[in-house]
Amino acid sequence: MAPRFRLRPASSPRMLGGLAATVLVAALVLTGLLLPGGSTERRPAANPTRTDSINTQAPYRLGGRIECAPAWPVLAMSNHTSYPAGHPAKPPATATAVACYQTTAKAASAGYAPAPLPAGALEVGGVYLTPTSQRFQAHCQQVADRVGFAVPCPGLLPTVAPGVPRPRLCQEPASCQPEQLVRFIQDFVAPFGAVGASDGYGVLAIDATPTRGGVGLECPGEPPIATPAVQQTRAVLTACQHDAPSVLGGSLRLRWSQHDTVVVVSVPGPSQANRRLVVTVADHLRLVSPTRG
């Protein structure tokens, strides 16, 4: 006679309890919460110093330099300081790259405060400005003698991309017209996502023309925004929709007259940070008059 099998009812408390215990043990093993020896303490991370990959990216080497992706422009170094895009200071040779952060605030909260600025440098809305060289200053006098009217000579300029030389006055023939116009243009490193900046780069323009007989530097229908004092002279801050693509909201222009010269400092995109930027650049330039001889 075949042996009889007796089925235990599914509702048996003993069977349910055993099944639940088996499932619980399997779940703990699969999730890594059950360690050898029966301990249920959470296993520590393989790398305790690993940063959150959502807020950081790994730096990479390009042409002998350590670089960060445009959306994570703040480079954190092992000396517990950070170097945002455009920062004029260089990390010490003994420091190694740790991670790239999206903002200086996130880097600082992780223990990487921005590195100290070199003497004479300024930071305005995330844009770093450094003093121009004596050679640049001497060239301004040569330009003034060539065009025959007072020309603006910047004392501070935003930093350019690594390896890119700074432009100078009259670098292009069309930008230097005697008795008519001097135009200076420089691309500079800007915070990623800044108003008027494309892929982390902005554009600074400085135009000058004689008050009499020069070219017109006004923008048709430009609405005045403010009238700040620049070089002890009342200036006009305006927004010009004709200077840049509409996606940037036009350009922000600071215009004033001094030494029989009209000067305009402009950047794409009106914003509070750009207002401070154009005023700072204007405050740190000087008008160089031609040598009379």
C-alpha positions as CSV (number, residue, x, y, z in Angstrom):
1,M,0.0,0.0,0.0
2,A,1.4,3.3,-1.0
3,P,2.4,5.6,1.9
4,R,0.0,8.3,2.9
5,F,1.2,11.9,2.8
6,R,-0.5,14.2,5.3
7,L,-0.6,17.8,4.1
8,R,-0.3,20.5,6.8
9,P,-3.0,23.2,6.3
10,A,-1.5,26.4,4.7
11,S,-2.9,28.4,7.6
12,S,-0.7,26.6,10.2
13,P,1.1,29.2,12.4
14,R,4.1,27.0,12.6
15,M,4.5,26.8,8.9
16,L,3.9,30.5,8.3
17,G,6.5,31.4,10.9
18,G,9.1,29.1,9.4
19,L,8.5,30.5,5.9
20,A,8.7,34.1,7.1
21,A,12.0,33.5,8.8
22,T,13.4,31.8,5.7
23,V,12.3,34.8,3.5
24,L,13.7,37.3,6.0
25,V,17.1,35.6,6.1
26,A,17.3,35.4,2.3
27,A,16.4,39.1,2.0
28,L,19.1,40.1,4.5
29,V,21.7,38.0,2.7
30,L,20.7,39.5,-0.7
31,T,20.8,43.1,0.5
32,G,24.2,42.6,2.3
33,L,22.8,43.5,5.7
34,L,23.6,40.1,7.3
35,L,27.3,39.9,7.9
36,P,29.3,36.8,8.9
37,G,28.8,35.9,12.6
38,G,25.1,36.8,12.6
39,S,25.6,40.6,12.9
40,T,23.0,42.8,11.2
41,E,25.1,46.0,11.2
42,R,25.2,47.9,7.8
43,R,28.4,47.2,5.8
44,P,30.5,50.3,5.4
45,A,31.0,51.7,1.9
46,A,34.0,50.4,0.0
47,N,35.3,53.9,-0.3
48,P,34.2,56.1,2.7
49,T,35.6,59.3,1.0
50,R,33.7,58.7,-2.2
51,T,31.6,61.8,-3.1
52,D,28.0,61.8,-4.3
53,S,28.0,61.1,-8.0
54,I,24.9,63.2,-8.5
55,N,26.7,66.4,-7.3
56,T,30.2,65.6,-8.6
57,Q,32.0,64.3,-11.7
58,A,35.4,62.9,-12.0
59,P,38.1,65.3,-13.4
60,Y,40.0,64.3,-16.6
61,R,43.3,65.2,-18.1
62,L,43.4,67.2,-21.4
63,G,46.7,68.4,-22.9
64,G,48.6,68.1,-19.7
65,R,45.9,70.0,-17.7
66,I,43.3,68.7,-15.3
67,E,39.9,69.7,-16.6
68,C,36.3,69.5,-15.4
69,A,33.1,69.2,-17.5
70,P,31.3,72.5,-18.2
71,A,28.4,71.7,-15.9
72,W,30.7,70.8,-13.0
73,P,33.3,73.6,-13.3
74,V,34.6,73.7,-9.7
75,L,37.8,71.6,-9.3
76,A,38.4,70.3,-5.8
77,M,42.0,69.4,-4.9
78,S,43.5,67.3,-2.2
79,N,44.8,70.4,-0.4
80,H,41.1,71.0,0.7
81,T,40.7,74.0,-1.7
82,S,38.7,74.4,-4.8
83,Y,39.4,76.2,-8.1
84,P,36.3,77.4,-9.9
85,A,36.5,77.9,-13.7
86,G,38.5,81.0,-14.4
87,H,40.1,81.1,-11.0
88,P,43.5,82.9,-11.5
89,A,45.4,80.9,-8.8
90,K,47.1,77.6,-9.6
91,P,46.9,74.5,-7.3
92,P,50.2,73.5,-5.7
93,A,52.2,70.9,-7.5
94,T,51.8,68.5,-4.6
95,A,48.0,68.6,-4.7
96,T,46.0,66.1,-6.7
97,A,42.5,66.4,-8.2
98,V,39.7,64.9,-6.2
99,A,36.4,65.8,-7.9
100,C,34.5,68.4,-9.9
101,Y,31.5,70.2,-8.3
102,Q,28.6,72.1,-9.9
103,T,29.0,75.2,-7.7
104,T,31.4,76.7,-5.2
105,A,28.8,76.4,-2.5
106,K,28.6,72.6,-3.0
107,A,32.4,72.3,-3.0
108,A,32.6,74.4,0.1
109,S,30.0,72.4,2.0
110,A,32.1,69.3,1.2
111,G,35.2,70.9,2.7
112,Y,36.7,72.5,-0.4
113,A,36.6,76.3,0.0
114,P,37.7,78.5,-3.0
115,A,41.5,79.1,-3.1
116,P,42.7,82.6,-2.1
117,L,42.9,85.1,-4.9
118,P,46.3,86.5,-6.0
119,A,47.1,90.1,-5.2
120,G,45.0,92.6,-7.2
121,A,42.5,90.0,-8.4
122,L,38.8,90.4,-7.9
123,E,35.7,88.1,-8.1
124,V,32.4,89.6,-9.4
125,G,29.4,87.3,-9.7
126,G,31.6,84.3,-10.3
127,V,33.8,86.0,-12.9
128,Y,37.4,86.5,-11.9
129,L,39.3,89.6,-13.0
130,T,43.0,90.1,-12.9
131,P,45.3,93.1,-13.4
132,T,46.6,93.8,-17.0
133,S,50.3,93.7,-17.6
134,Q,52.7,96.6,-17.9
135,R,53.1,95.7,-21.5
136,F,49.4,95.9,-22.1
137,Q,49.3,99.4,-20.4
138,A,52.2,100.6,-22.5
139,H,50.4,99.4,-25.7
140,C,47.4,101.6,-24.7
141,Q,49.6,104.7,-25.2
142,Q,50.7,103.5,-28.6
143,V,47.1,103.1,-29.6
144,A,46.1,106.5,-28.4
145,D,48.9,108.1,-30.4
146,R,47.8,106.1,-33.5
147,V,44.1,107.0,-33.4
148,G,44.5,110.6,-32.1
149,F,42.0,110.5,-29.2
150,A,41.8,109.3,-25.6
151,V,41.3,105.5,-25.5
152,P,40.2,103.3,-22.6
153,C,42.9,101.2,-21.1
154,P,41.5,98.4,-18.9
155,G,43.3,97.8,-15.5
156,L,41.3,94.7,-14.8
157,L,40.1,92.1,-17.3
158,P,38.2,88.8,-16.9
159,T,40.3,85.6,-17.1
160,V,40.4,83.8,-20.4
161,A,40.5,80.1,-21.0
162,P,43.8,78.3,-20.1
163,G,46.3,78.5,-22.9
164,V,44.5,81.3,-24.7
165,P,46.5,84.6,-24.9
166,R,44.7,87.8,-23.9
167,P,43.8,90.0,-26.8
168,R,45.0,93.6,-26.9
169,L,43.7,96.9,-28.2
170,C,43.8,97.2,-32.0
171,Q,44.6,93.5,-32.5
172,E,42.3,93.5,-35.5
173,P,42.8,96.3,-38.1
174,A,39.0,97.0,-38.3
175,S,38.9,97.6,-34.6
176,C,41.2,100.5,-34.7
177,Q,40.2,103.4,-36.9
178,P,42.0,106.8,-36.5
179,E,39.7,109.6,-35.4
180,Q,36.8,107.2,-35.4
181,L,36.8,104.1,-33.2
182,V,38.7,101.8,-30.9
183,R,37.0,98.4,-30.2
184,F,38.3,95.8,-27.7
185,I,36.7,92.3,-27.5
186,Q,37.6,89.5,-25.2
187,D,36.0,86.1,-24.5
188,F,36.2,85.2,-20.9
189,V,35.5,82.3,-18.5
190,A,32.0,82.7,-16.9
191,P,30.1,80.5,-14.4
192,F,28.2,77.8,-16.2
193,G,24.6,78.9,-16.8
194,A,25.3,82.6,-16.2
195,V,23.1,85.0,-18.1
196,G,24.6,85.9,-21.4
197,A,27.2,83.1,-21.2
198,S,27.3,80.3,-23.7
199,D,28.9,77.0,-22.5
200,G,30.7,78.8,-19.7
201,Y,32.0,81.7,-21.8
202,G,31.0,85.4,-21.9
203,V,32.1,88.2,-24.1
204,L,33.3,91.6,-22.9
205,A,33.4,94.6,-25.4
206,I,34.9,98.0,-24.8
207,D,34.2,100.7,-27.5
208,A,35.4,104.2,-27.6
209,T,34.9,107.1,-30.1
210,P,35.5,110.8,-30.1
211,T,32.6,112.9,-28.8
212,R,32.9,115.0,-32.0
213,G,33.2,113.4,-35.4
214,G,33.2,109.9,-34.1
215,V,30.8,107.0,-34.8
216,G,27.5,106.6,-33.0
217,L,27.7,104.1,-30.1
218,E,24.0,104.5,-29.0
219,C,21.5,101.7,-29.3
220,P,18.2,102.7,-30.9
221,G,15.5,102.8,-28.3
222,E,17.7,101.4,-25.5
223,P,15.8,101.8,-22.2
224,P,17.9,103.2,-19.3
225,I,18.2,101.0,-16.3
226,A,20.3,103.0,-13.9
227,T,22.8,105.9,-13.8
228,P,25.8,104.8,-11.8
229,A,28.8,106.9,-11.2
230,V,31.9,105.8,-13.2
231,Q,35.3,107.5,-13.1
232,Q,33.7,110.3,-11.1
233,T,31.3,110.8,-14.1
234,R,27.6,110.0,-14.4
235,A,27.1,107.0,-16.6
236,V,24.0,105.4,-18.2
237,L,23.3,101.7,-17.9
238,T,21.0,100.4,-20.7
239,A,19.8,97.2,-22.3
240,C,20.2,96.9,-26.0
241,Q,18.2,94.3,-27.8
242,H,20.0,94.8,-31.1
243,D,23.5,93.8,-29.9
244,A,23.0,90.1,-29.3
245,P,20.5,87.3,-30.1
246,S,17.2,87.7,-28.4
247,V,17.8,84.4,-26.5
248,L,20.4,86.3,-24.4
249,G,18.0,89.2,-23.8
250,G,20.3,91.7,-25.7
251,S,23.4,93.2,-24.2
252,L,24.0,95.2,-21.1
253,R,25.7,98.5,-21.9
254,L,27.4,101.1,-19.7
255,R,28.1,104.4,-21.5
256,W,29.7,107.6,-20.4
257,S,31.8,110.5,-21.7
258,Q,35.2,111.5,-20.5
259,H,38.2,113.4,-22.0
260,D,36.2,114.1,-25.2
261,T,35.7,110.4,-25.6
262,V,32.5,108.3,-25.4
263,V,33.1,104.9,-23.8
264,V,30.8,101.9,-23.8
265,V,31.5,98.7,-21.8
266,S,29.1,95.9,-22.6
267,V,28.4,92.2,-22.1
268,P,25.6,90.0,-23.4
269,G,22.6,89.5,-21.1
270,P,21.2,91.9,-18.6
271,S,21.5,90.6,-15.0
272,Q,22.5,91.9,-11.6
273,A,25.9,90.0,-11.8
274,N,26.6,91.6,-15.2
275,R,25.7,95.0,-13.9
276,R,28.4,94.7,-11.2
277,L,30.8,93.3,-13.8
278,V,30.6,96.2,-16.3
279,V,30.7,98.8,-13.5
280,T,33.8,97.1,-12.0
281,V,35.6,96.9,-15.4
282,A,34.7,100.6,-16.0
283,D,35.9,101.7,-12.6
284,H,39.3,100.1,-13.2
285,L,40.1,101.5,-16.6
286,R,41.8,104.8,-17.4
287,L,41.6,107.1,-20.4
288,V,44.9,107.4,-22.1
289,S,45.3,110.6,-24.1
290,P,47.5,110.8,-27.2
291,T,51.0,112.3,-26.7
292,R,51.1,115.9,-27.9
293,G,54.3,116.7,-29.7
